Amino acid sequence: MLTTSSLTIGYSRQPLASNLTLELRPGEMICLIGPNGVGKSTLLRTLAGMQPPLAGEVLLDGQNLHRLPPLELAKRLAIVLTTRVEAGNLSAWTLVSLGRHPYTDWLGRLTSRDEAVIRHAMELTGCLPLAARPIHELSDGERQKVMIARALAQEPQVLLLDEPTAFLDLPRRVEMFQLLRRLARETGVAILLSTHDLDLALRLADRMWLFAMNGDLLTGLPEELALNGALERVFATEGVYFDHAIGAFRVHQPGRGPVSLHTDHEGVAAAWTWRALERLGYEVQDGGVRLPVHVEVLEDGRWQLSTPQGESEHASLESLLSALSAM
């Protein structure tokens, strides 16, 4: 669908990445991730034809994307940027209808087919009930759905999105990822989005493009990039590291020594106790060995703490952590 050949991106005096060979496939959702300032937005702008490459080519269906006439390109590729669109009193329907601009006459008149495409795009994104509402009255999540519907109204083969979840809370971020994944499956559009939501990308992306600070761009399945240590290397800093064993970031904490944790019953209390102990800087162990500092999660919702100084019971996790902090 969209490929690159020996692509170099960046600016005349500052190339950001060189010799990139990339591929977007129909019906796939790919997440572009990497540290701030690495060049993710520059890559998206280059792939969208908004910025010329320093070298190499971007090919859309085998044609040089940067040589396509603007209207022809707009029929094949759409982009949704991070910048919030200030559309005044325009209704959601009117804003989505702007996606039909490449197909309308010089007066911008909509045909019955144009209106059918607009309606279908809004149905796909779940924003048809918002059709009559002014854009300025919509929430960030609703507005983002409308912007994606506008892009779909172009009937593109490729959809690029720059940080589509930047202004959304966690439930809306999850909803947005699920929506984009479903759109890729149902429409066959190749979707590429840049994101800092690594946890969601690991769970929902078909493939990931991992952009490192040295200009390397690694591609592969999310699980492969975790297993081979690529995620850990790219995001390694003094204060945080990626634990590829559990697929999540961990914060470096001053070490307070080992603590053993045990429970005889099933439940989530042990898991959250484990996290709380790690947050304090303890190295938690649960291998059946009882250490000098030992925590028992009791079945009645209490905790028992054993230390060289003695034993104590605690009715809340906060009480347990306070006792440990006082040691």
C-alpha positions as CSV (number, residue, x, y, z in Angstrom):
1,M,0.0,0.0,0.0
2,L,2.7,2.5,1.1
3,T,6.4,1.8,1.1
4,T,9.6,3.7,1.4
5,S,12.9,3.2,-0.5
6,S,16.2,4.4,1.0
7,L,14.3,7.2,2.8
8,T,16.1,9.9,4.7
9,I,14.0,12.3,6.7
10,G,14.8,15.5,8.6
11,Y,16.0,19.0,7.7
12,S,18.8,20.2,5.5
13,R,21.3,20.6,8.3
14,Q,19.8,17.9,10.6
15,P,19.0,14.5,9.1
16,L,17.0,12.5,11.7
17,A,17.0,9.0,10.2
18,S,18.5,7.5,7.0
19,N,18.0,4.6,4.7
20,L,14.5,3.7,6.0
21,T,12.8,0.8,4.3
22,L,9.2,0.7,5.6
23,E,5.9,-0.8,4.6
24,L,2.2,-0.2,5.5
25,R,-0.1,-3.0,4.6
26,P,-3.9,-2.9,4.0
27,G,-6.1,-3.6,7.0
28,E,-3.2,-3.2,9.6
29,M,-2.8,-0.8,12.5
30,I,0.8,0.1,13.1
31,C,1.9,2.2,16.1
32,L,5.0,4.5,15.8
33,I,6.6,4.9,19.1
34,G,9.8,6.4,20.5
35,P,11.2,9.1,22.9
36,N,10.2,12.7,22.5
37,G,12.2,14.6,19.9
38,V,13.2,11.6,17.9
39,G,11.4,12.6,14.7
40,K,8.1,10.7,14.8
41,S,6.1,13.8,13.6
42,T,8.7,14.5,10.9
43,L,8.4,11.0,9.6
44,L,4.6,11.2,9.5
45,R,4.7,14.6,7.7
46,T,7.2,13.1,5.2
47,L,4.9,10.0,4.6
48,A,1.9,12.3,4.2
49,G,3.7,14.4,1.5
50,M,3.7,17.5,3.7
51,Q,7.5,17.6,3.9
52,P,10.0,16.5,1.2
53,P,12.4,13.7,2.0
54,L,16.2,14.5,2.1
55,A,16.8,11.4,0.0
56,G,14.9,8.3,-1.2
57,E,11.2,7.9,-2.0
58,V,7.8,7.4,-0.5
59,L,5.8,5.1,-2.8
60,L,2.0,4.9,-2.7
61,D,0.8,2.0,-4.9
62,G,4.1,2.1,-6.6
63,Q,3.9,5.9,-7.4
64,N,6.2,8.6,-5.9
65,L,3.9,10.1,-3.3
66,H,5.6,13.5,-3.5
67,R,4.9,13.8,-7.2
68,L,1.2,13.1,-7.1
69,P,-1.2,16.0,-7.7
70,P,-2.6,17.3,-4.4
71,L,-6.2,16.3,-5.2
72,E,-5.1,12.8,-6.3
73,L,-3.0,12.4,-3.1
74,A,-6.0,13.5,-1.0
75,K,-8.1,10.7,-2.5
76,R,-5.6,8.1,-1.4
77,L,-4.2,9.4,1.9
78,A,-5.6,11.2,4.9
79,I,-3.9,12.6,8.0
80,V,-5.2,13.6,11.4
81,L,-2.8,15.9,13.3
82,T,-2.4,16.6,17.0
83,T,-3.3,20.3,16.6
84,R,-6.8,21.0,17.6
85,V,-9.0,22.3,14.8
86,E,-10.9,25.5,15.8
87,A,-14.0,25.2,13.6
88,G,-16.1,27.8,15.3
89,N,-19.8,27.1,14.9
90,L,-19.4,24.5,12.2
91,S,-21.5,21.4,12.9
92,A,-19.9,18.0,13.1
93,W,-21.6,17.1,9.8
94,T,-20.2,20.1,8.0
95,L,-16.7,19.4,9.3
96,V,-16.8,15.8,8.1
97,S,-18.2,16.9,4.7
98,L,-15.0,18.9,4.2
99,G,-13.4,15.5,3.6
100,R,-15.2,15.3,0.3
101,H,-13.4,18.3,-1.1
102,P,-11.2,16.3,-3.4
103,Y,-14.4,14.9,-5.1
104,T,-16.6,18.0,-5.3
105,D,-16.9,20.6,-8.1
106,W,-15.5,24.1,-7.8
107,L,-18.6,25.2,-5.9
108,G,-18.1,22.4,-3.3
109,R,-21.6,20.9,-4.0
110,L,-22.3,17.5,-2.5
111,T,-23.9,14.8,-4.5
112,S,-26.1,12.1,-3.0
113,R,-23.1,9.7,-3.1
114,D,-21.0,12.3,-1.2
115,E,-23.7,12.5,1.5
116,A,-23.8,8.7,1.7
117,V,-20.0,8.5,2.2
118,I,-20.2,11.2,4.9
119,R,-23.0,9.4,6.8
120,H,-21.1,6.1,6.5
121,A,-17.9,7.6,7.9
122,M,-19.8,9.1,10.8
123,E,-21.5,5.7,11.5
124,L,-18.1,3.9,11.4
125,T,-16.7,6.3,14.0
126,G,-19.8,6.4,16.2
127,C,-20.3,10.2,15.8
128,L,-23.4,10.3,13.6
129,P,-25.5,11.3,16.7
130,L,-23.3,14.4,17.0
131,A,-24.0,15.5,13.4
132,A,-26.0,18.6,14.2
133,R,-23.9,19.8,17.2
134,P,-21.3,22.6,16.8
135,I,-17.7,21.4,17.1
136,H,-16.9,23.8,19.9
137,E,-19.5,22.0,22.1
138,L,-17.9,18.6,21.7
139,S,-15.6,16.9,24.2
140,D,-12.1,16.1,23.1
141,G,-13.0,12.4,22.5
142,E,-16.0,13.4,20.4
143,R,-14.0,15.9,18.5
144,Q,-11.4,13.4,17.7
145,K,-14.0,10.9,16.4
146,V,-15.3,13.7,14.1
147,M,-11.8,14.4,12.8
148,I,-11.3,10.7,12.0
149,A,-14.6,10.6,10.3
150,R,-13.6,13.6,8.1
151,A,-10.4,11.7,7.2
152,L,-12.5,8.6,6.3
153,A,-14.8,10.7,4.1
154,Q,-11.8,11.1,1.8
155,E,-12.0,7.3,1.2
156,P,-8.3,7.0,1.7
157,Q,-6.1,3.9,1.3
158,V,-3.8,5.1,4.0
159,L,-4.7,7.0,7.3
160,L,-1.9,8.6,9.3
161,L,-2.6,10.0,12.8
162,D,-0.2,12.0,15.0
163,E,-0.8,11.4,18.7
164,P,-4.6,10.8,18.3
165,T,-5.0,10.2,22.1
166,A,-2.9,13.2,23.3
167,F,-5.9,15.1,24.9
168,L,-7.9,12.0,26.1
169,D,-8.3,10.4,29.5
170,L,-7.6,6.7,29.9
171,P,-11.0,5.3,29.0
172,R,-11.2,7.4,25.9
173,R,-7.6,6.4,24.9
174,V,-8.6,2.8,25.1
175,E,-11.8,3.5,23.1
176,M,-9.7,5.3,20.4
177,F,-7.3,2.5,20.0
178,Q,-10.1,0.0,19.7
179,L,-11.9,2.2,17.2
180,L,-8.8,2.5,15.0
181,R,-8.1,-1.2,15.1
182,R,-11.7,-1.9,14.1
183,L,-11.6,0.6,11.3
184,A,-8.5,-1.1,9.9
185,R,-10.2,-4.4,9.9
186,E,-13.5,-3.3,8.5
187,T,-12.4,-0.8,5.9
188,G,-9.0,-2.3,4.8
189,V,-7.3,1.0,5.3
190,A,-3.7,0.9,6.4
191,I,-3.5,2.9,9.6
192,L,-0.3,4.4,11.1
193,L,-0.4,6.3,14.4
194,S,2.3,7.8,16.5
195,T,1.7,7.4,20.2
196,H,3.2,7.5,23.7
197,D,0.6,5.0,25.0
198,L,3.1,2.1,24.9
199,D,1.0,-0.2,27.0
200,L,-2.0,0.1,24.6
201,A,0.3,-0.2,21.6
202,L,1.7,-3.4,22.9
203,R,-1.8,-4.9,23.4
204,L,-3.5,-3.7,20.2
205,A,-1.1,-2.9,17.4
206,D,-0.6,-5.4,14.6
207,R,3.0,-4.2,14.3
208,M,5.2,-1.4,15.8
209,W,7.7,1.0,14.4
210,L,10.3,1.7,17.1
211,F,12.2,5.0,16.6
212,A,15.4,5.3,18.6
213,M,17.3,8.5,19.4
214,N,20.2,7.4,17.2
215,G,18.0,7.4,14.1
216,D,17.5,3.6,14.0
217,L,13.9,2.5,13.2
218,L,13.1,-1.0,14.1
219,T,9.9,-2.8,13.0
220,G,8.2,-6.0,14.0
221,L,5.5,-7.5,16.1
222,P,5.1,-5.9,19.5
223,E,6.0,-9.2,21.2
224,E,9.1,-9.5,19.1
225,L,10.4,-6.1,20.0
226,A,9.8,-6.8,23.7
227,L,11.5,-10.3,23.6
228,N,14.6,-9.1,21.8
229,G,15.1,-6.2,24.2
230,A,14.6,-3.5,21.6
231,L,11.9,-1.7,23.7
232,E,14.1,-1.9,26.8
233,R,17.1,-0.4,25.0
234,V,15.2,2.5,23.3
235,F,13.5,3.7,26.4
236,A,16.3,3.1,28.9
237,T,16.9,6.1,31.1
238,E,18.2,6.7,34.6
239,G,14.8,6.9,36.2
240,V,12.7,4.4,34.3
241,Y,13.2,1.1,32.5
242,F,11.1,-1.2,30.4
243,D,10.6,-4.6,32.0
244,H,10.2,-6.9,28.9
245,A,9.1,-9.8,31.1
246,I,5.8,-8.1,32.0
247,G,5.6,-5.6,29.1
248,A,5.5,-2.5,31.2
249,F,7.6,0.4,32.5
250,R,9.1,0.3,36.0
251,V,10.5,3.2,38.0
252,H,13.9,2.8,39.6
253,Q,13.6,3.1,43.4
254,P,16.2,3.2,46.1
255,G,16.8,-0.3,47.3
256,R,15.4,-1.2,50.7
257,G,16.4,-4.9,50.6
258,P,14.4,-8.1,50.1
259,V,11.0,-8.9,51.5
260,S,9.0,-12.1,51.2
261,L,5.3,-12.1,50.4
262,H,2.9,-14.9,50.9
263,T,-0.8,-15.7,50.8
264,D,-2.8,-18.9,51.1
265,H,-5.9,-17.7,49.2
266,E,-6.7,-16.4,45.7
267,G,-7.4,-12.7,45.2
268,V,-6.1,-9.4,44.0
269,A,-4.8,-8.2,47.4
270,A,-1.5,-10.0,47.0
271,A,-0.9,-8.4,43.6
272,W,-1.5,-4.9,44.8
273,T,0.5,-5.5,48.0
274,W,3.4,-6.6,45.7
275,R,3.2,-3.4,43.8
276,A,3.0,-1.3,46.9
277,L,6.1,-3.0,48.3
278,E,8.0,-2.4,45.1
279,R,7.0,1.2,45.1
280,L,8.7,1.5,48.5
281,G,11.9,0.1,47.0
282,Y,11.6,-3.5,48.3
283,E,12.7,-6.5,46.2
284,V,9.7,-8.7,46.5
285,Q,10.1,-12.5,46.5
286,D,7.5,-15.2,46.6
287,G,9.4,-18.5,46.3
288,G,8.4,-20.1,49.5
289,V,11.4,-18.9,51.4
290,R,10.6,-16.8,54.5
291,L,12.9,-13.8,54.7
292,P,13.7,-11.7,57.8
293,V,11.1,-9.2,56.6
294,H,8.0,-11.1,55.7
295,V,4.4,-10.0,54.7
296,E,1.5,-12.4,54.9
297,V,-1.8,-11.4,53.2
298,L,-4.5,-12.9,55.5
299,E,-7.8,-14.2,54.2
300,D,-9.9,-11.8,56.3
301,G,-8.4,-8.7,54.6
302,R,-5.7,-8.0,57.0
303,W,-1.9,-8.1,56.7
304,Q,0.7,-9.6,59.1
305,L,4.2,-8.2,59.1
306,S,7.1,-10.1,60.6
307,T,10.5,-8.4,61.2
308,P,13.5,-9.1,63.4
309,Q,11.8,-6.7,65.9
310,G,8.6,-8.7,66.1
311,E,5.2,-9.3,64.5
312,S,2.3,-6.9,63.9
313,E,-1.1,-7.1,62.2
314,H,-2.5,-4.3,60.1
315,A,-6.1,-3.7,59.0
316,S,-5.1,-1.6,55.9
317,L,-2.4,-1.5,53.4
318,E,-1.6,2.0,54.4
319,S,-0.9,0.9,58.0
320,L,1.4,-1.9,56.7
321,L,3.4,0.5,54.5
322,S,3.7,3.0,57.4
323,A,5.2,0.3,59.6
324,L,7.7,-0.7,56.9
325,S,8.6,3.0,56.2
326,A,9.3,3.5,59.9
327,M,11.8,0.7,60.0
